[in-house]
């Protein structure tokens, strides 16, 4: 029988050593300037969260997960694959790898990720869900412009954060993400779809927003580095035109205390998401508390937060 790693609310491997002192935690902390940048522009980038060993372990697990018959794949919340026989040519997007792979389970406790997420949320936080993306070489797939929270209105209030972690060097040639700086101040816009037309978002933008849209910036990053963005920041990615893959994992979290707002009109796109009755706190087995500042970093009252 396959193991559901989602039943474990602590790391199951030794892949990520945990800080044992306040000074070790402090070594991962963002500066006040980085906090200001996030507030002003809606994102930060180039945060190193993985070492070479961790990257290789995650990439090895990903190569197994793109096989639809891999043991444990029934635990994914969503699973989309072109089912190529060659894992290097699979176009792949899935949610819920933390329940299938010990490495993707334990990355949720990566100290650099946890410290930065705490600073950008400002309090303890829980896992919402993770995502995997594998965009093979010379592939035309795009992820159209969108705001994450437009798909997450089945939780409330909006106090969410996304971390995008590179498992390959990400560049404009192989389909890196693009952000629209300051677009997190636009408010929640109408959804326009995640695939196909990269210009469809223009239909719901004001003239001023279109001007901002034209100043979009590529988020090129080295392998093992991460970006963090606000749930209303407009972002998307273009096709991979290069001879190399572009793989990434995402961790989506929300502040402890967010409640379910789930109903027929805003339910997630797949039935496999663990359901919490409307009005009840998002928590329990499949929404684990990833950091409790009172028990882990409460002694660092001087570090900046949002």
ZIZIQUI-V578993 format. One record per residue. N is the residue number from 0. PSI is psi in degrees with one decimal (999 if undefined). Layout:
N/PSI, N/PSI
//
This chain:
0/137.3, 1/147.9, 2/132.3, 3/100.8, 4/-13.9, 5/-14.5, 6/-10.7, 7/121.4, 8/20.9, 9/162.7, 10/146.6, 11/-2.3, 12/-179.6, 13/21.3, 14/-31.2, 15/105.0, 16/135.3, 17/143.4, 18/142.2, 19/2.7, 20/163.6, 21/-33.9, 22/-35.1, 23/-42.1, 24/-42.9, 25/-28.0, 26/-17.8, 27/-3.0, 28/144.2, 29/154.1, 30/167.3, 31/-35.6, 32/-41.3, 33/-38.2, 34/-43.9, 35/-40.4, 36/-42.5, 37/-44.7, 38/-42.6, 39/-41.5, 40/-13.9, 41/6.6, 42/162.6, 43/161.6, 44/175.1, 45/38.7, 46/116.0, 47/121.6, 48/-15.5, 49/142.5, 50/178.2, 51/-41.3, 52/-42.8, 53/-40.8, 54/-47.0, 55/-38.3, 56/-42.9, 57/-40.4, 58/-35.7, 59/-42.9, 60/-39.6, 61/-39.5, 62/-33.3, 63/-38.9, 64/-24.4, 65/-9.8, 66/115.6, 67/-21.0, 68/10.0, 69/134.8, 70/132.3, 71/-10.7, 72/-14.2, 73/-12.6, 74/-9.0, 75/146.5, 76/-41.0, 77/148.3, 78/115.7, 79/122.0, 80/145.4, 81/1.8, 82/35.8, 83/145.4, 84/-20.7, 85/114.3, 86/-21.1, 87/-10.1, 88/10.9, 89/126.1, 90/118.1, 91/135.1, 92/127.2, 93/153.8, 94/133.0, 95/16.2, 96/-23.9, 97/-20.0, 98/-11.3, 99/-36.4, 100/130.9, 101/-35.8, 102/-45.2, 103/-22.8, 104/-47.5, 105/-18.4, 106/-21.6, 107/-21.8, 108/17.1, 109/123.5, 110/-42.4, 111/-42.8, 112/-47.5, 113/-40.5, 114/-46.3, 115/-43.2, 116/-40.4, 117/-44.3, 118/-35.6, 119/-19.6, 120/-34.6, 121/5.5, 122/-179.6, 123/152.8, 124/160.7, 125/157.4, 126/133.5, 127/-67.4, 128/164.5, 129/171.8, 130/150.7, 131/139.4, 132/130.9, 133/109.9, 134/104.0, 135/165.9, 136/143.4, 137/35.9, 138/139.5, 139/3.7, 140/140.3, 141/160.0, 142/110.3, 143/161.6, 144/135.2, 145/165.8, 146/130.5, 147/-42.9, 148/-18.8, 149/-20.7, 150/-0.5, 151/17.2, 152/-2.6, 153/9.8, 154/149.8, 155/146.4, 156/173.6, 157/106.0, 158/65.4, 159/168.1, 160/143.2, 161/134.2, 162/127.3, 163/117.9, 164/123.1, 165/125.4, 166/-1.3, 167/158.3, 168/131.0, 169/127.6, 170/172.6, 171/-29.0, 172/-35.6, 173/18.9, 174/41.4, 175/165.1, 176/155.2, 177/141.5, 178/152.5, 179/100.3, 180/138.7, 181/0.0, 182/-12.6, 183/-9.3, 184/2.6, 185/-19.8, 186/177.5, 187/123.7, 188/167.7, 189/138.6, 190/143.4, 191/6.5, 192/156.4, 193/-6.0, 194/154.8, 195/-107.8, 196/112.6, 197/-10.9, 198/1.0, 199/-26.5, 200/-25.8, 201/-24.2, 202/-23.0, 203/10.2, 204/146.4, 205/170.4, 206/-40.5, 207/-38.9, 208/-35.5, 209/-37.8, 210/-42.3, 211/-40.6, 212/-37.8, 213/-7.2, 214/24.4, 215/151.6, 216/138.4, 217/141.2, 218/76.9, 219/134.2, 220/154.7, 221/155.9, 222/138.8, 223/-4.1, 224/160.1, 225/154.1, 226/157.3, 227/133.6, 228/155.3, 229/148.3, 230/-13.6, 231/0.6, 232/127.6, 233/131.2, 234/162.1, 235/176.9, 236/145.9, 237/179.7, 238/160.0, 239/110.3, 240/1.6, 241/-179.4, 242/14.2, 243/159.0, 244/166.5, 245/99.3, 246/146.7, 247/156.3, 248/144.6, 249/144.5, 250/120.6, 251/127.0, 252/162.9, 253/159.0, 254/142.6, 255/129.6, 256/-15.5, 257/141.0, 258/164.4, 259/135.6, 260/26.4, 261/129.1, 262/-173.8, 263/-33.9, 264/-24.0, 265/15.4, 266/151.4, 267/164.8, 268/-7.5, 269/154.6, 270/-5.9, 271/-8.7, 272/131.9, 273/123.5, 274/139.4, 275/128.1, 276/143.7, 277/133.7, 278/-12.6, 279/150.0, 280/140.3, 281/112.0, 282/-164.5, 283/-166.6, 284/-45.8, 285/7.8, 286/63.6, 287/149.4, 288/116.4, 289/-22.3, 290/125.9, 291/103.0, 292/-26.3, 293/-33.3, 294/-17.0, 295/-44.8, 296/24.6, 297/-21.0, 298/-5.2, 299/55.0, 300/-14.0, 301/-6.9, 302/144.4, 303/144.3, 304/170.3, 305/999
//
